[in-house]
Amino acid sequence: MEEKRALWNFQQNLLRDMLSKPGKFSEAIELCLKQHAMVHSSEMSSIDAETFEDELWKGLDEETFHNVTGVKDRTIAYGMWHSARIEDITMNILVAGDT
């Protein structure tokens, strides 16, 4: 997991750098989609690799999902909802041109 996280962080920094360079737009899109796939299940992303979401669900029971809180006193269920909501808002603004 640490290797996967280190690669993720490296690629996020690379993506930030690419976005500031006009000639790197196609590469940036490709990397963005690769990064995006890693935060969803491998089934949904249609990739043959274990994603961060796959790791989350491994061995996770419903009680823990709904009730155990982390450092910010939020449950895993809240974190998943919040992430989905952020993605929904982003897609409405960037893709649909809506609010």
PyMOL commands that set and color helices and strands:
alter all, ss='L'
color gray80, all
select helices_A, chain A and resi 2-19+22-37+42-45+52-57+62-67+76-94
alter helices_A, ss='H'
color red, helices_A
deselect
rebuild
show_as cartoon
